[in-house]
Amino acid sequence: MVIATASAQEIPLEQWAHNHKDASIDLGNWVKKHPKAAHRMFEWDAKHPERSQELVNWAIVHPHENLGAFSAQHRAWPEMEEFTSKHADAMEEFLVWCRNHAAAAKALMAHSGGLAWAGDHLYKEYWNMETPGKR
């Protein structure tokens, strides 16, 4: 008997929060705590999903390194300067979320723009593209 398993990309984004309840709650709490950083992350993921995917994968593979180490490797990415200078604490917490919920983070990021989708569909009430942090 062969048991088929679906890859993360085959599982619809709409099921992500249901399949990863704790990760979804924790990500929502991060968004509530850091709406401006979340806004920038969602925006970045929408424009450069391959870069946000790389950040999430790097965070998981390098559990003891901070954002500065990743940023030093990606100096050509202008967003990294903003993340390290304006949103450093929030971004470090985001890296911890990735590490604490590695399977969920990978499942979300397996979808190009998955983080942006989550921001728009799951956490929209906690931030707003026009006015980050509006509730």
Secondary structure, 3 states (H helix, E strand, C coil): CCCCCCCHHHCCHHHHHHHCHHHHHHHHHHHHHCHHHHHHHHHHHHHCHHHHHHHHHHHHHCCCCCHHHHHHHCCCCHHHHHHHHHCHHHHHHHHHHHHHCHHHHHHHHCCCCHHHHHHHHCCHHHCCCCCCCCC
